[in-house]
Amino acid sequence: MYKQLLNQIFTFGLGTVFPKIINYFLLKSLTKTLNSYEFSIYTDMYAMSCIIIVFLTLGLESSYFRFLYKRKIHDKKKIFSSGVIILFILSLLFIIIGIILFKPIISLINYKNHSEYLIMFLIIIFLDTICILPMAWLRIHNIAIKYLLIRILNVVLQAVIIMYMFYPIDNYLIKNIFNIILFPLNFFVKNINNASYIFYANVISSLSNFILLIPIFLKVKIKKFDIVLAFKMITYGVPIMLSTLAFAINENIDKIIIKRYFSDEINSAYAACYRISTFMHLYNAIFRLGLEPFMLKKAEEANIKNIYVQINYFLTVLGIIIYVFICSNIDFIASKMIDVKYHKALLIVPIATLSNLFFGIYNNLSIYYKAFDKPMIGTYISILGMLITLLYNIIILPLSGSNFIICSGANLVSYGSMLLCSYICINKIYYISFNKKKILIHFILAILIVILLYNKKKLRLIGQIIYFLSILLIEYKNIFFLFKKIKNKNYL
């Protein structure tokens, strides 16, 4: 059982880790090459598109996983086909509305001098949305190699184009290849800047992703559409979409608001330093890709509660360890990831990383609602968190001057409240009890270590060694038990 989970986490987690690692390496070049205005635009456009994509997908990825495992549904292709048709219709409507309301939208987001941004993001959002279920299809059929190759190829392609734009190579063949690739952008756009090139590279990457997934569309034969099944999938998926949308707003609304209330300089520094805390997103994403399909598949087993408690305890402790590692090495990580001109906002990293840890634990807890077809519980909790974030960013933030710490504090309170509510609901509704005392000890120890080591660079190595020895002391029984199982080959 656990071997199956670990295989899913490794194979599909690698497809998430590798592209993000490339993006982290690319971030140093972006922050070094882009000025504050351009990096702020880069952050702003991706923040808005992230929210839109979540809305358009309607939670159909989770619906697809859940309905595949329902025993009453025999025609599994119909599930995929119906989901893809829904996404295509929604994406097409989005494109049509974007074209009709093009000028008002450009005016609203204040990019009148760069209308190409909206054009490119209409294309990116359309392609990325309709490719979500084919990528899920690869995961569900355990076609790991193709999944990995597609993810890696697309991010490498995007990175190569961006790096060539920043650091062009004086080679006749390479120059001609890139001239062909860049021809549409150079021909249609007059006021090109570095941000334009980055967005165009994303268009090429999204297009290549779609082309590589065409064989799946053809193999499954997107013809069957069951309106009753489609309605059930949407009904199941919308609460999950609302929950994910709340997360997308929590994660991105601050970048959108800081740009408009304060300045591009503050926004770019905040966004660049916030990227360091997203290492925790990486950890969360790895396990979600393997854990969610695994949990949904095991939902009808008798010992699901025990499995759930064991896995969540392990993931929580591991997340806390990663949190300490990130926060105890902030200066080193920042020097490798972002240019020094953006370091002024480094103070938000411990706060933002803890926020993302809270969300990761909450996200793992919320899988239980999905497994038992009660996603609305997670939706209500997520909406509560979103309202807290909006309250901070729309009401409190404008009154705070240029204090961007308020934004990271908003996420901390929001995700902390969501985690607490989720634990209470699971405990009271499903009678699942976690090891509260040990988890609380881990949190207190981790936060104390981070606070004590933040301004004491010389003591950080010793502090981390002491911390990890403390973890071994707290968890020695679990570690001994695990090694015993491995030795006896009973751990699977």
Secondary structure, DSSP 8 states (H G I E B T S, - for coil): -HHHHHHHHHHHHHHHHHHHHHHHHHHHHHHHHS-HHHHHHHHHHHHHHHHHHHHHHTTHHHHHHHHHT-TT---HHHHHHHHHHHHHHHHHHHHHHHHHTHHHHHHHHT-TT-HHHHHHHHHHHHHHHHTHHHHHHHHHTT-HHHHHHHHHHHHHHHHHHHHHHHS----HHHHHHHHHHHHHHHHH-SS--HHHHHHHHHHHHHHHHHHHHHHHHHHHTTT---HHHHHHHHHHHHHHHHHHHHHHHHHHHHHHHHHHHS-HHHHHHHHHHHHHHTHHHHHHHHHHHHHHHHHHHTTTSTTHHHHHHHHHHHHHHHHHHHHHHHHHTHHHHHHHHS-GGGGGGTTHHHHHHHHHHHHHHHHHHHHHHHHTT-HHHHHHHHHHHHHHHHIIIIIIGGGGTT-THHHHHHHHHHHHHHHHHHHHHHHHHS-----HHHHHHHHHHHHHHHHHHTT-GGGHHHHHHHHHHHHHHHTHHHHHHHHHHHHHT---
